[in-house]
């Protein structure tokens, strides 16, 4: 692991690292914010998964999360959104598939299989690295959140690994990728034509199948002026499935807000306090 950037921030440190990933077969980049409380001992962490076209830096530079994280004593961990540098055919042809569009799945189709394993990276490899390299500053307690494609990743991962996380939340998540164009393209490309395989990475399908969220009801914020709301995001599909399954979800529809980090920054404090209650009591 190599540190490539560091900035003092709200009494803590915003740092950036690279390391060699076995599951993604390339050099991966991630960011960590350590609040000032980490100097006294390990603090819990919130993982943040970014959306299409993003890297770890979008969250770090635009979300305004460090102030509240420093107040609460939460570490923030932000991985990249896909492997980089494989130079696979079609990898850089579109914004919603390939580079910066890993969709937090383990690909099974050539040429993505063995490289585009962002599910294993987020769930297994990165937490193991954090445990190994940050044992003195970051504890094993964690929550997970994300935006858009990353909101899909956060909710889906929390459902499949409820024992690993204290809470989950999302901004503008793709809650039913099996039923919308972004998901059709990504899941079909990475996983093939077997729709049953898609459902393992679909929040709405997982809820319908009996999976349950960890901790309190997940906090989901959705802007009503989001250009992607009706075609790609569809929070109503999750609400319908959750209602039938008896699962509580807290979907807040925010008038006037769009899909941008201006929206995310506006409600970031609410999300961090949501996770802080679950992690810190």
Secondary structure as GFF3:
##gff-version 3
##sequence-region A 1 281
A	DSSP	beta_strand	2	9	.	.	.	ID=ss1
A	DSSP	beta_strand	12	21	.	.	.	ID=ss2
A	DSSP	beta_strand	26	34	.	.	.	ID=ss3
A	DSSP	three_ten_helix	36	39	.	.	.	ID=ss4
A	DSSP	beta_strand	43	49	.	.	.	ID=ss5
A	DSSP	alpha_helix	56	62	.	.	.	ID=ss6
A	DSSP	alpha_helix	66	72	.	.	.	ID=ss7
A	DSSP	beta_strand	75	79	.	.	.	ID=ss8
A	DSSP	alpha_helix	118	120	.	.	.	ID=ss9
A	DSSP	pi_helix	121	125	.	.	.	ID=ss10
A	DSSP	alpha_helix	126	133	.	.	.	ID=ss11
A	DSSP	beta_strand	138	147	.	.	.	ID=ss12
A	DSSP	alpha_helix	149	160	.	.	.	ID=ss13
A	DSSP	beta_strand	168	171	.	.	.	ID=ss14
A	DSSP	three_ten_helix	177	179	.	.	.	ID=ss15
A	DSSP	alpha_helix	181	191	.	.	.	ID=ss16
A	DSSP	alpha_helix	195	199	.	.	.	ID=ss17
A	DSSP	alpha_helix	203	208	.	.	.	ID=ss18
A	DSSP	beta_strand	218	223	.	.	.	ID=ss19
A	DSSP	pi_helix	229	233	.	.	.	ID=ss20
A	DSSP	alpha_helix	235	245	.	.	.	ID=ss21
A	DSSP	beta_strand	249	254	.	.	.	ID=ss22
A	DSSP	alpha_helix	261	280	.	.	.	ID=ss23
###
